[in-house]
Amino acid sequence: MAVNRGASTNDLGEYRLFGLTPGRYYLSVTHGRPTVSFARSRTGRETPAESQAYPTLYYPGVPDVSQAAPLKLEPGEERRGIDFRLTPAPAATISGQVRGAPGRVMVILRRQGEPLWVARGPGGVTDRRTGEFFIEGVLPGAYVLEAVTMREGEQLFARLPVFVGDDGLRGVVLELRPGVKVSGRVVFDGEAPGGALEKIRVSLLAPVNILFFGSRGGRVDSEGRFALESIVPGRHRIRVYGLPDGAYLKAAVVEGADVLEDGLEVPEAGLAGLQVTIGLRAALVTGTVLEEDGKPVAGATVVLAPERRRRTDLFRSVTTDQYGRFFIEGIAPGEYQIFAFDDVESGAWSDPDFLAEWEDAATEIELEEGGREAVELELIVVSEGQQ
């Protein structure tokens, strides 16, 4: 979940968020240094720990993101009176050292069990000479402390679960170690054009890009083999690029299980034997977007959404031409819903709550391998909250 809008309060504690498109939103408030902080570099003598901090709150005033409730905003609505009451709580300091690489190293602190998008902060690094760090204003609780850096093109990381009590933590040591190796093979389901394998690149995409926690990729050789080096362990999404025309990502299997929907869990020891299958008979959808009076709509956003919403790689979006026509190719077989919006913020359709608002207006289609589907869509006027 990405941050859509942000604002700071004035001297009266008032805030205003504007320019929001209709839909569902989660609202949070953070005071000063956030509950989940990035480490700051140590300069000179370590400053005393802050004695108090304000927990991050989520609407309707709860500290746990799992208890947050969405706000539903209608077209043209102005919602007032969404107030938060912040109460200070005792806070502590975490300090320690990162070992294993010279220079500055990014250190990140986040709560255990919370998604990475919750973490906030200006970012920070260790002292370049000593590797020491300290994080102030930390509320007691269970966290994960992480460090990551690059050395001569190699990704190094450290990860340590910690529990912070009222007295804080001192003397924490993070030992950097190299990322691990993920290897496997790419195969075609059918006969592919000559030289097609060497043009493919396999990539692993982490849930959130924080410095070097992002994607790493590698080329496939003429035998279909690939090896991805320096991967940080954890859950990753599989992506493939450079496919021949009419091809699609069909399966990614480890030990008999397809991991395309749930993601690939890369263990601390690395992973071998990932088989990626490329289908060669992708489906195709064409169509026209019309207004209620039957006139074609130029510039409409057409979104193809898979029934299996967790397959984020299957979402597609295109814009209609001057005649209201659109064309989507390279589609994996399966069940989909297709929408035509007049005005929608880019990427809004990746939020299930947003699409749920318009499912009654969607056209449902089922695509077979190599199938061709022609559809006629009625425009969804998001700005007016109606079809």
WOJO-V818232 format. One record per residue. N is the residue number from 1. PHI is phi in radians with two decimals (none if undefined). BURIAL is b if it has 9 or more other C-alpha atoms within 8 Angstrom, else e. Layout:
N_PHI_BURIAL, N_PHI_BURIAL
//
This chain:
1_none_e, 2_-1.62_e, 3_-1.29_e, 4_-1.61_e, 5_-2.52_e, 6_-2.53_e, 7_-2.73_e, 8_-1.83_e, 9_-1.37_b, 10_-1.57_e, 11_-1.21_e, 12_-1.75_e, 13_1.43_e, 14_-1.55_e, 15_-2.41_e, 16_-2.59_e, 17_-1.95_e, 18_-2.39_e, 19_1.29_e, 20_-1.51_e, 21_-1.37_b, 22_-1.00_b, 23_2.60_b, 24_-1.82_b, 25_-2.38_e, 26_-1.89_b, 27_-1.97_e, 28_-2.35_e, 29_-2.36_e, 30_-2.28_b, 31_-1.83_e, 32_0.96_e, 33_-1.23_b, 34_-1.21_b, 35_-0.99_b, 36_-1.75_b, 37_-1.85_b, 38_-1.56_b, 39_-1.12_b, 40_-1.92_b, 41_-1.20_b, 42_-1.52_b, 43_-2.15_e, 44_1.27_e, 45_-1.24_e, 46_-1.13_e, 47_-1.35_e, 48_-1.11_e, 49_-1.20_b, 50_-1.16_b, 51_-1.48_e, 52_-2.45_b, 53_-2.62_b, 54_-1.86_b, 55_-1.11_b, 56_-1.15_b, 57_-2.03_b, 58_-2.11_b, 59_-1.02_b, 60_-1.70_e, 61_1.61_e, 62_-1.93_b, 63_-1.50_b, 64_-1.75_e, 65_-1.08_e, 66_-1.20_e, 67_-1.71_e, 68_-1.16_b, 69_-2.00_e, 70_-1.34_b, 71_-1.76_e, 72_-1.72_e, 73_-1.88_b, 74_-1.55_e, 75_-1.01_b, 76_1.34_e, 77_-1.32_e, 78_-2.14_e, 79_-1.60_e, 80_-2.05_e, 81_1.31_e, 82_-1.53_e, 83_-1.78_e, 84_-2.19_b, 85_-1.99_e, 86_-1.60_e, 87_-2.13_e, 88_-1.18_e, 89_-2.34_b, 90_-1.01_b, 91_-2.25_b, 92_-2.37_b, 93_-2.18_b, 94_-1.91_b, 95_-2.42_b, 96_3.08_b, 97_-2.52_b, 98_-1.80_b, 99_-2.10_b, 100_2.04_e, 101_-2.76_e, 102_-1.34_e, 103_1.45_b, 104_-1.43_b, 105_-2.30_b, 106_-1.27_b, 107_-2.16_b, 108_-2.22_b, 109_-2.07_b, 110_-2.49_b, 111_-1.23_b, 112_-1.14_e, 113_1.52_e, 114_-1.64_e, 115_-1.13_e, 116_-1.11_e, 117_-1.20_e, 118_-1.26_e, 119_-1.11_b, 120_-2.33_b, 121_2.56_b, 122_-1.34_e, 123_1.57_b, 124_-2.88_b, 125_-2.47_b, 126_-1.34_b, 127_-1.13_b, 128_-1.18_b, 129_-1.61_e, 130_-1.84_e, 131_1.33_b, 132_-1.39_b, 133_-2.55_b, 134_-2.58_b, 135_-2.20_b, 136_-1.75_b, 137_1.19_b, 138_-1.60_b, 139_-1.37_b, 140_-0.98_b, 141_2.67_e, 142_-1.65_b, 143_-2.34_b, 144_-2.12_b, 145_-1.79_b, 146_-2.29_b, 147_-2.33_b, 148_-2.66_b, 149_-2.78_b, 150_-2.08_b, 151_-2.42_e, 152_0.90_e, 153_1.40_e, 154_-1.83_b, 155_-1.50_b, 156_-2.00_b, 157_-2.56_b, 158_-2.53_b, 159_-2.53_b, 160_-2.51_e, 161_-1.21_b, 162_-2.41_e, 163_-2.07_e, 164_-1.77_b, 165_-1.66_b, 166_-1.10_e, 167_-1.59_e, 168_1.35_b, 169_-2.36_b, 170_-2.29_e, 171_1.32_e, 172_-1.22_b, 173_-2.05_e, 174_-1.92_b, 175_-1.66_e, 176_-1.24_b, 177_-2.47_e, 178_-1.17_b, 179_-1.11_b, 180_-1.78_b, 181_-1.85_b, 182_-2.15_b, 183_-2.28_b, 184_3.13_b, 185_-2.49_b, 186_-1.83_b, 187_-2.24_b, 188_-1.71_b, 189_-1.55_e, 190_2.26_e, 191_-1.64_e, 192_-1.66_e, 193_-1.06_e, 194_-1.03_e, 195_1.37_e, 196_-1.20_b, 197_-1.06_b, 198_-1.16_b, 199_-1.55_b, 200_-1.53_b, 201_-2.17_b, 202_-1.74_b, 203_-2.36_b, 204_-1.94_b, 205_-2.02_b, 206_-1.27_b, 207_-0.99_b, 208_-2.41_e, 209_-1.48_b, 210_-2.07_e, 211_0.93_e, 212_-1.73_b, 213_-1.39_b, 214_-1.45_b, 215_-1.46_b, 216_-2.27_b, 217_-2.47_b, 218_-2.74_b, 219_-1.34_b, 220_-1.74_b, 221_-1.51_b, 222_-1.17_e, 223_-1.66_e, 224_1.55_b, 225_-1.46_b, 226_-2.51_b, 227_-2.50_b, 228_-1.82_b, 229_-1.72_b, 230_1.03_b, 231_-1.63_b, 232_-1.33_b, 233_-0.99_b, 234_2.41_e, 235_-1.55_b, 236_-2.32_b, 237_-1.67_b, 238_-1.67_b, 239_-2.28_b, 240_-2.24_b, 241_-2.29_e, 242_1.36_e, 243_-1.28_b, 244_-1.18_e, 245_-0.98_e, 246_1.40_b, 247_-1.82_b, 248_-2.70_b, 249_-1.34_b, 250_-1.68_b, 251_-2.79_b, 252_-2.46_b, 253_-2.07_b, 254_-2.26_b, 255_0.90_e, 256_1.44_e, 257_-1.96_e, 258_-1.38_b, 259_-1.90_b, 260_-1.14_b, 261_-1.45_e, 262_-1.58_e, 263_1.69_b, 264_-1.67_b, 265_-1.55_e, 266_-1.59_b, 267_-1.36_e, 268_-1.08_e, 269_-1.57_e, 270_1.47_b, 271_-2.66_b, 272_-2.25_e, 273_1.58_b, 274_-1.32_b, 275_-1.91_b, 276_-1.84_b, 277_-1.87_b, 278_-1.89_b, 279_-1.41_b, 280_-1.93_b, 281_-2.17_b, 282_-1.24_b, 283_-1.54_b, 284_-2.48_b, 285_-2.22_b, 286_-2.21_b, 287_3.04_b, 288_-2.37_b, 289_-1.85_b, 290_-2.18_b, 291_-1.39_b, 292_-1.04_e, 293_-1.49_e, 294_1.56_e, 295_-1.38_e, 296_-1.19_b, 297_-1.97_b, 298_-1.50_b, 299_1.37_b, 300_-1.31_b, 301_-1.70_b, 302_-1.77_b, 303_-2.06_b, 304_-1.80_b, 305_-2.06_b, 306_-1.24_b, 307_-1.08_e, 308_-1.52_e, 309_-1.08_e, 310_-1.24_e, 311_-1.42_b, 312_-1.11_e, 313_-1.26_e, 314_-1.56_b, 315_-1.20_b, 316_-2.36_e, 317_-2.50_e, 318_-2.46_b, 319_-2.00_b, 320_-1.24_b, 321_-1.44_b, 322_-1.16_e, 323_-1.80_b, 324_1.37_b, 325_-1.67_b, 326_-2.50_b, 327_-2.63_b, 328_-2.20_b, 329_-2.17_b, 330_1.18_b, 331_-1.65_b, 332_-1.26_b, 333_-1.03_b, 334_2.60_b, 335_-1.67_b, 336_-2.42_b, 337_-2.04_b, 338_-2.19_b, 339_-2.12_b, 340_-2.29_b, 341_-1.83_b, 342_-1.37_b, 343_-2.70_b, 344_-2.53_b, 345_-1.19_e, 346_-0.98_e, 347_1.48_e, 348_-1.05_e, 349_-1.22_b, 350_-1.33_b, 351_-1.57_b, 352_-1.00_e, 353_-1.14_e, 354_-1.15_b, 355_-1.13_b, 356_-1.05_e, 357_-1.15_e, 358_-2.13_e, 359_-1.09_e, 360_-1.14_e, 361_-1.66_e, 362_-1.41_b, 363_-1.77_e, 364_-1.63_e, 365_-2.38_e, 366_-2.13_e, 367_-1.85_b, 368_-1.62_e, 369_-1.06_b, 370_1.34_b, 371_-1.29_b, 372_-2.23_b, 373_-2.26_e, 374_-1.99_e, 375_-2.28_e, 376_-2.10_e, 377_-1.94_b, 378_-1.64_b, 379_-1.13_b, 380_-1.68_b, 381_-1.61_b, 382_-1.11_b, 383_-1.10_b, 384_-1.94_e, 385_1.17_b, 386_-2.63_e, 387_-1.36_e
//
